[in-house]
Amino acid sequence: MKTMILFYSRTRKTALVAKTLAQEVNADYLEVTDLNNRAGAMNYIKASVDAFRENKTLIKPESVDLTDYDLIYVGSPTWAGKPAPAIVTLIDQCNFQGKDVILFATMGSSGGRKVIERMQEKIEPRGGRMIKSFQVKTGNKKTEELTEAVKEIVKDEDLPIYGI
């Protein structure tokens, strides 16, 4: 069974989570890039508004062919209690028909459950079946601490078993 991890990361914390996860569960991974500038304080405020309104954005790649994968992880940072616009856009452009999906949200302190619920609401009508989800608190964690937290989640949630 082949596994793919799709994610977006502005601060590189979600990227660290996704890459650590990929190593731990033996998965391919693909970072979605938001072609709008999300760096800096003013752009972050605009990004939060875009997330809250679920505005679409230009992304690269525009779509991902999931044909060769049986299990798909989708990960997003939490922005204003919503998934990042790049992930919302990607979900709307992918075919999840017949795919098992594990969702994850990263967050500074809270809001991840709402992000997961919203991603699930968007993926299920596209044929995906959410089989598991988890949240990763990234606030005030150093790289090593975050890596260890992800490894602990993989172990506690028994994630490798889903890719067999």
Secondary structure, DSSP 8 states (H G I E B T S, - for coil): --EEEEE--SSSHHHHHHHHHHHHHT-EEEE-EESS---SHHHHHHHHHHHHHT----EESS----TT-SEEEEEEEEETTEE-HHHHHHHHH---TT-EEEEEEEESSS-HHHHHHHHHHHHGGGT-EEEEEEEEE-TT--HHHHHHHHHHHHHHTTGGGGG-
